[in-house]
Amino acid sequence: MSDLLSGYAPTIDGAYAAKYINGVATIGAGDQIGEYLRVEVSNGNTLVEIDRSGGGDDYSTLVTLTGVETDLATLLANHQIALI
């Protein structure tokens, strides 16, 4: 995935974009992944959207997860989206 994101680094000081804290998937403070990827639930489906430049203002749908409701932090923490 990181090859699609111009200028994004998947770790900050060795810490990954998301991890579980007290059982809750959490995106690391200071991580800018939200400027590149957005996950939205619509009508019981999850849309994974990408903004290749990282401006956070020009998203295109990359994939639709039909019948799945999730969020970006969970996808990252479960390594279902890999930023390597």
Helices and strands as residue ranges (DSSP letters): G 2-4, E 11-12, E 15-16, E 18-21, E 24-27, G 33-35, E 37-42, E 45-50, E 60-65, H 72-77
